[in-house]
Amino acid sequence: MMSREIFDGVKLSKDEYNEINEFSEKCFQEDHDEDDTWHEIEIKNRTFDINIYSDDLDNVTTCYAYEVFKCKDSEYYETDTSKSAFIWETHNE
């Protein structure tokens, strides 16, 4: 898979990026028949939702990470989809 570091708002350390990259590639191998999958990973004190999306028109699959935050005064968590970190892209065969 191709990998490039483009950050669109979510700042990741090199270790976080590497762990998310490795985790997402395993998820993609397990769920490669799905067009749009979400997976959660916790790294130390941060939680991320990983989105792996296949675009059939462009024949490309991309992976982005979004940070998850606990809502104030609540037990619920919310994914902040306004900012992402590009993890990888691959051209489907």
C-alpha positions in Angstrom: 0.0 0.0 0.0 1.1 3.5 -0.6 1.6 5.7 2.4 2.1 9.4 2.7 1.8 11.7 5.6 -0.8 14.4 4.9 -2.4 15.8 8.0 -5.7 17.6 7.6 -6.2 18.8 11.2 -5.7 15.8 13.4 -2.1 15.9 14.7 -0.5 12.5 15.2 2.8 11.6 16.6 5.0 9.3 14.5 4.2 6.4 16.8 0.4 7.1 16.6 0.6 7.3 12.8 2.6 4.0 12.6 0.2 2.2 15.0 -2.9 3.5 13.1 -1.3 2.6 9.8 -0.5 -1.0 10.9 -4.0 -1.4 12.5 -5.9 -0.1 9.5 -4.0 -2.3 7.0 -5.0 -5.3 9.1 -8.6 -4.1 9.1 -8.6 -3.6 5.4 -7.3 -7.1 4.8 -10.1 -8.5 7.0 -12.9 -6.3 5.5 -11.7 -5.7 2.0 -15.1 -6.7 0.5 -16.8 -3.8 2.3 -17.0 -0.4 0.6 -17.1 1.7 3.8 -15.9 0.4 7.2 -15.2 2.1 10.6 -12.9 0.7 13.2 -11.9 2.1 16.6 -8.4 2.1 18.1 -7.1 3.4 21.5 -3.6 4.6 21.7 -2.5 5.6 25.2 -5.0 8.4 26.2 -6.4 9.0 22.7 -9.1 7.2 20.8 -9.5 7.3 17.0 -12.1 6.1 14.6 -10.6 4.8 11.4 -12.6 5.0 8.2 -11.6 2.9 5.2 -13.6 3.9 2.1 -13.5 2.4 -1.4 -14.5 4.6 -4.3 -15.6 2.3 -7.1 -15.6 5.1 -9.7 -12.0 6.0 -9.1 -11.0 2.5 -8.1 -9.2 3.8 -5.0 -9.5 2.9 -1.3 -8.5 5.6 1.2 -8.0 5.5 5.0 -8.5 8.4 7.3 -8.3 8.7 11.1 -10.7 10.9 13.2 -10.3 11.6 16.9 -13.0 10.6 19.3 -13.8 12.9 22.3 -15.9 12.4 25.4 -18.9 14.8 25.4 -19.0 17.3 28.2 -21.2 16.3 31.1 -22.0 13.0 29.4 -20.9 9.4 29.3 -21.1 9.5 25.5 -18.3 9.8 23.0 -18.4 11.6 19.6 -16.2 11.3 16.6 -15.0 14.7 15.3 -15.4 14.3 11.6 -14.5 18.0 10.9 -10.8 17.1 11.1 -8.9 14.1 9.8 -5.5 12.6 9.3 -4.8 10.9 6.0 -3.3 7.5 6.6 -3.0 5.8 3.2 -4.4 5.3 -0.2 -4.3 2.3 -2.5 -5.4 1.7 -6.1 -7.7 -1.3 -6.3 -7.0 -4.0 -8.9 
